[in-house]
């Protein structure tokens, strides 16, 4: 596995949000147009203690997903613990462990800088290793859902064929009333 390129988009914290997102979007468009990837992997964000950090990361991921979607490039999401587990073997690994493993896996002479670059490379490694399995699982899920839908359609068609013919004589006869009338005659 070889890393072709890595970069980190930095924006000033005092910059208006729309300007920051525009900078991320512009950089994503440039990267997508330059490298033309088959898939884009984005960190799936969830908020625990730092809601504002999670929100900003999710917004940045959203504009990257938008840029990919505009180019018909599929987007896949991976959780931070999934990335850490894929690269280090532990979902609780720290940044130093992730950086060391990324450096080793990619055979890099120096560690990627800044630390966010190592995180981005770890995300790419995770997707390369786990993505094909996830794709197969998603395809199997779609096949199972399609088979279930076909099965439901067959059952509905069989029920419709088995239903009494309502078009010839109007409404179907009331079986309860017919049975009651028959019981009276036989008594």
C-alpha positions as CSV (number, residue, x, y, z in Angstrom):
1,X,0.0,0.0,0.0
2,X,1.4,3.4,-1.0
3,X,0.2,6.9,0.0
4,X,0.2,9.1,-3.1
5,X,-0.5,12.4,-1.3
6,X,-1.8,13.8,1.9
7,X,-2.7,17.3,3.1
8,X,-4.6,19.0,5.8
9,X,-7.0,22.0,5.3
10,X,-6.6,24.5,8.1
11,X,-8.9,27.5,8.6
12,X,-8.7,30.2,11.2
13,X,-11.0,29.6,14.1
14,X,-12.2,33.2,14.0
15,X,-13.3,32.9,10.3
16,X,-17.0,32.8,9.7
17,X,-18.4,29.2,9.4
18,X,-19.6,29.6,5.8
19,X,-16.1,30.7,4.8
20,X,-14.5,27.8,6.6
21,X,-16.8,25.3,5.0
22,X,-16.2,26.9,1.6
23,X,-12.4,26.5,2.1
24,X,-12.9,22.8,2.9
25,X,-15.3,22.3,0.0
26,X,-12.9,24.1,-2.4
27,X,-10.0,21.9,-1.3
28,X,-12.1,18.8,-1.5
29,X,-13.2,19.7,-5.1
30,X,-9.5,20.3,-6.0
31,X,-8.4,16.9,-4.5
32,X,-11.3,15.0,-6.2
33,X,-10.6,16.5,-9.6
34,X,-6.8,15.9,-9.3
35,X,-6.9,12.4,-7.9
36,X,-10.2,11.1,-9.2
37,X,-10.7,8.5,-6.4
38,X,-13.0,5.5,-6.7
39,X,-14.4,6.1,-3.2
40,X,-14.1,8.8,-0.5
41,X,-13.8,7.7,3.2
42,X,-15.0,10.1,5.8
43,X,-14.8,9.8,9.6
44,X,-18.3,9.2,11.1
45,X,-18.6,11.7,13.9
46,X,-20.6,11.2,17.1
47,X,-20.8,13.7,19.9
48,X,-19.7,12.7,23.4
49,X,-18.1,15.5,25.4
50,X,-17.1,18.0,22.7
51,X,-20.3,18.7,20.9
52,X,-18.9,21.8,19.1
53,X,-15.9,19.9,17.8
54,X,-18.1,17.1,16.6
55,X,-20.5,19.5,14.9
56,X,-17.6,21.2,13.0
57,X,-16.2,17.9,11.9
58,X,-19.6,16.7,10.8
59,X,-20.2,19.9,8.8
60,X,-16.8,19.5,7.1
61,X,-17.5,15.9,6.3
62,X,-20.8,17.0,4.9
63,X,-19.3,19.4,2.4
64,X,-16.7,16.7,1.4
65,X,-19.5,14.2,0.9
66,X,-21.3,16.9,-1.2
67,X,-18.3,17.4,-3.4
68,X,-17.9,13.6,-3.9
69,X,-21.6,13.2,-4.6
70,X,-21.5,15.9,-7.3
71,X,-18.8,13.8,-9.0
72,X,-20.7,10.5,-8.5
73,X,-17.9,9.2,-6.2
74,X,-19.3,6.9,-3.5
75,X,-18.8,8.0,0.1
76,X,-18.2,5.6,3.0
77,X,-18.1,6.4,6.7
78,X,-15.9,4.8,9.4
79,X,-16.0,5.5,13.1
80,X,-12.8,6.7,14.9
81,X,-12.7,3.4,16.9
82,X,-13.1,1.4,13.7
83,X,-10.2,3.2,12.1
84,X,-8.0,2.8,15.2
85,X,-8.8,-0.9,15.4
86,X,-8.1,-1.5,11.7
87,X,-4.7,0.2,11.9
88,X,-3.5,-0.7,15.4
89,X,-5.6,-3.6,16.5
90,X,-7.2,-1.6,19.3
91,X,-10.2,0.8,19.0
92,X,-8.7,2.7,22.0
93,X,-5.3,3.5,20.5
94,X,-3.9,7.0,21.0
95,X,-2.7,9.4,18.3
96,X,0.9,8.3,18.8
97,X,0.1,4.6,18.3
98,X,-2.0,5.4,15.2
99,X,0.8,7.6,13.7
100,X,3.4,5.0,14.4
101,X,1.3,2.2,12.7
102,X,0.4,4.4,9.7
103,X,4.1,5.2,9.3
104,X,5.0,1.5,9.4
105,X,2.1,0.3,7.2
106,X,2.9,2.8,4.5
107,X,6.7,2.3,4.8
108,X,7.2,6.0,5.3
109,X,10.6,7.3,6.3
110,X,9.2,10.1,8.5
111,X,5.9,10.3,10.3
112,X,3.2,12.3,8.6
113,X,2.8,15.8,9.8
114,X,0.6,17.3,11.1
115,X,-1.0,14.6,13.3
116,X,-4.3,15.1,11.3
117,X,-2.5,13.9,8.2
118,X,-1.8,10.6,10.0
119,X,-5.5,10.4,10.9
120,X,-6.5,10.9,7.3
121,X,-4.0,8.2,6.2
122,X,-5.3,5.9,8.9
123,X,-8.9,6.4,7.6
124,X,-7.7,5.6,4.0
125,X,-6.0,2.4,5.3
126,X,-9.0,1.4,7.2
127,X,-11.2,1.8,4.2
128,X,-8.8,-0.1,1.9
129,X,-8.8,-3.0,4.4
130,X,-12.4,-3.0,5.5
131,X,-14.1,-1.3,2.6
132,X,-14.3,-4.3,0.3
133,X,-15.9,-6.4,3.1
134,X,-18.3,-3.6,3.9
135,X,-19.2,-3.4,0.2
136,X,-19.9,-7.1,0.0
137,X,-22.0,-7.0,3.1
138,X,-24.0,-4.1,1.7
139,X,-24.5,-5.9,-1.5
140,X,-25.7,-9.0,0.4
141,X,-28.1,-6.9,2.4
142,X,-29.5,-5.4,-0.8
143,X,-29.9,-8.9,-2.3
144,X,-31.7,-10.1,0.8
145,X,-34.0,-7.1,0.8
146,X,-34.8,-7.7,-2.9
147,X,-35.5,-11.4,-2.3
148,X,-37.8,-10.5,0.6
149,X,-39.6,-8.0,-1.6
150,X,-40.0,-10.6,-4.4
151,X,-41.3,-13.1,-1.9
152,X,-43.9,-10.6,-0.5
153,X,-45.0,-9.9,-4.1
154,X,-45.5,-13.6,-4.8
155,X,-47.5,-14.0,-1.6
156,X,-49.7,-11.0,-2.5
157,X,-50.3,-12.4,-6.0
158,X,-51.1,-15.8,-4.6
159,X,-53.6,-14.3,-2.2
160,X,-55.2,-12.3,-5.0
161,X,-55.6,-15.4,-7.2
162,X,-57.1,-17.3,-4.2
163,X,-59.6,-14.6,-3.3
164,X,-63.2,-15.2,-4.5
165,X,-64.1,-13.7,-7.8
166,X,-65.7,-10.4,-6.8
167,X,-66.2,-9.1,-10.3
168,X,-68.8,-11.6,-11.5
169,X,-71.4,-11.4,-8.8
170,X,-70.5,-8.2,-7.0
171,X,-69.5,-8.7,-3.4
172,X,-68.5,-12.1,-2.1
173,X,-71.3,-14.0,-0.3
174,X,-71.4,-13.7,3.4
175,X,-70.3,-17.1,4.5
176,X,-71.6,-16.7,8.0
177,X,-75.1,-15.9,6.8
178,X,-75.1,-18.8,4.3
179,X,-74.0,-21.2,7.1
180,X,-76.7,-20.0,9.4
181,X,-79.4,-20.4,6.7
182,X,-78.1,-23.9,6.0
183,X,-78.2,-24.9,9.6
184,X,-81.8,-23.8,9.9
185,X,-82.9,-25.8,6.9
186,X,-81.2,-28.9,8.3
187,X,-82.7,-28.6,11.8
